[in-house]
Amino acid sequence: MIRENLRDSPVPNPATPLGVGESRSSSAWRVLIVDDDEMVRRVSSRMLKESEILVAESGADACRVLEEHEGQELDCVVLDMRMPGLSFEESFKSIRRIRPDLPVVACSGNGPDAVGPEFTDTPRTGFLGKPFTRQELKDAIGHAMVRAAP
């Protein structure tokens, strides 16, 4: 599914927040990966090994994680478009209710036409097609974050 060789490794636990006055390097982010497929979460986490990673299995789980980390910096959410439970649209709206300015990257194997203009025309969004490479993942996150800049 994702173009990356993977050795057995556990899915990372939620990252420890940065302390006051600490900063990340320009190549490291704090990202929430939301996908019902454990392999996708694991591989995506490894692709962003220089970043701090939070993971969630569903849109509802993503909202729980965001609420648990309220007040902590988060750079982007990578949100799978097909998961059980909340639809992509419901998940996106719920995430934006919790964190209105948080960049969100839609992730799908169905191509960019899978997301409508109500998503793509919204600031702080991006699209990532499956399968993807490490560079494509980083580019999609970077694009959504740039679209978030004032």
C-alpha positions as CSV (number, residue, x, y, z in Angstrom):
1,M,0.0,0.0,0.0
2,I,2.7,2.5,1.0
3,R,6.0,2.4,-0.9
4,E,8.3,1.8,2.0
5,N,10.0,-1.2,3.4
6,L,9.1,-1.8,7.0
7,R,10.8,-3.8,9.7
8,D,8.8,-4.8,12.7
9,S,8.4,-1.8,15.0
10,P,5.7,-0.6,17.3
11,V,3.4,2.3,16.6
12,P,4.8,5.2,18.5
13,N,3.0,6.4,21.7
14,P,1.8,10.0,21.8
15,A,4.7,12.4,21.9
16,T,5.8,14.3,24.9
17,P,5.0,18.0,24.5
18,L,7.8,20.5,24.1
19,G,8.6,22.5,27.1
20,V,8.3,26.3,27.2
21,G,11.0,27.9,25.1
22,E,11.9,24.7,23.3
23,S,11.7,24.5,19.6
24,R,11.8,21.8,16.9
25,S,14.2,21.8,14.0
26,S,12.7,23.0,10.7
27,S,12.5,19.4,9.5
28,A,10.6,18.1,12.5
29,W,6.9,18.5,13.1
30,R,4.3,17.3,15.5
31,V,1.8,15.4,13.4
32,L,-1.4,13.4,14.2
33,I,-1.8,10.5,11.8
34,V,-5.4,9.2,11.6
35,D,-5.9,5.9,9.8
36,D,-7.8,2.7,10.7
37,D,-5.0,0.6,9.2
38,E,-2.2,0.0,11.7
39,M,0.3,-0.6,9.0
40,V,-0.3,2.8,7.4
41,R,0.0,4.4,10.9
42,R,3.2,2.5,11.5
43,V,4.8,3.2,8.1
44,S,3.8,6.9,8.1
45,S,5.2,7.3,11.6
46,R,8.5,5.8,10.4
47,M,8.6,8.0,7.4
48,L,8.4,11.0,9.7
49,K,11.0,9.6,12.1
50,E,12.4,13.0,12.8
51,S,9.0,14.3,13.9
52,E,6.9,13.8,17.0
53,I,3.9,11.6,16.1
54,L,0.5,11.1,17.6
55,V,-1.7,8.4,16.2
56,A,-5.5,7.7,16.1
57,E,-7.6,4.9,14.6
58,S,-10.6,6.9,13.7
59,G,-12.1,10.4,13.4
60,A,-13.6,10.1,16.9
61,D,-10.3,8.9,18.3
62,A,-8.5,11.8,16.6
63,C,-10.9,14.2,18.4
64,R,-10.2,12.5,21.7
65,V,-6.4,12.8,21.1
66,L,-6.8,16.5,20.2
67,E,-8.8,17.2,23.3
68,E,-6.3,15.3,25.5
69,H,-3.5,17.4,24.0
70,E,-5.4,20.7,24.3
71,G,-3.0,23.7,24.5
72,Q,-0.1,21.7,23.1
73,E,1.4,22.6,19.7
74,L,0.4,20.4,16.8
75,D,1.5,21.2,13.2
76,C,-0.8,19.0,11.1
77,V,-3.3,16.1,10.9
78,V,-3.0,13.5,8.2
79,L,-6.6,12.2,7.9
80,D,-7.5,9.0,6.0
81,M,-10.7,9.5,4.0
82,R,-12.2,6.0,4.4
83,M,-12.5,4.8,8.0
84,P,-15.3,3.2,10.0
85,G,-17.4,5.5,12.2
86,L,-17.4,9.2,11.4
87,S,-17.2,10.1,7.7
88,F,-14.3,12.1,6.4
89,E,-16.4,15.2,6.3
90,E,-17.6,14.7,9.9
91,S,-14.1,14.0,11.1
92,F,-12.7,17.1,9.4
93,K,-15.5,19.4,10.8
94,S,-15.0,17.9,14.3
95,I,-11.2,18.5,14.1
96,R,-11.7,22.1,13.0
97,R,-14.2,22.7,15.8
98,I,-11.5,21.6,18.3
99,R,-8.6,23.3,16.5
100,P,-9.9,25.8,13.8
101,D,-6.5,26.7,12.4
102,L,-4.9,23.2,12.3
103,P,-3.7,22.1,8.9
104,V,-5.3,18.9,7.7
105,V,-4.1,16.6,4.9
106,A,-6.7,14.3,3.3
107,C,-5.2,10.9,2.5
108,S,-6.9,8.6,0.0
109,G,-6.2,6.0,-2.7
110,N,-9.0,7.4,-4.8
111,G,-7.2,10.4,-6.1
112,P,-7.6,14.2,-5.4
113,D,-11.1,14.2,-6.9
114,A,-12.2,12.2,-3.8
115,V,-12.2,15.5,-1.8
116,G,-14.6,18.2,-2.9
117,P,-13.9,21.9,-3.3
118,E,-15.4,22.5,0.1
119,F,-12.2,20.9,1.5
120,T,-9.6,21.8,-1.1
121,D,-10.7,25.5,-1.2
122,T,-10.4,25.7,2.5
123,P,-7.2,27.2,3.9
124,R,-4.8,24.9,5.7
125,T,-5.6,21.8,3.7
126,G,-3.8,19.4,1.4
127,F,-4.1,16.1,-0.3
128,L,-1.9,13.0,-0.2
129,G,-2.6,10.0,-2.6
130,K,-2.0,6.4,-1.5
131,P,0.4,4.8,-2.0
132,F,2.9,7.6,-1.1
133,T,6.6,8.0,-0.6
134,R,8.3,9.7,2.4
135,Q,8.9,12.8,0.3
136,E,5.3,12.9,-0.9
137,L,4.1,12.7,2.7
138,K,6.5,15.5,3.8
139,D,5.5,17.6,0.8
140,A,1.8,17.3,1.6
141,I,2.3,18.3,5.2
142,G,4.5,21.2,4.2
143,H,2.0,22.3,1.6
144,A,-0.9,22.4,4.1
145,M,1.3,24.2,6.6
146,V,2.3,26.8,4.0
147,R,-1.3,27.3,3.1
148,A,-1.8,28.0,6.9
149,A,0.7,30.8,7.0
150,P,-0.7,34.3,7.2
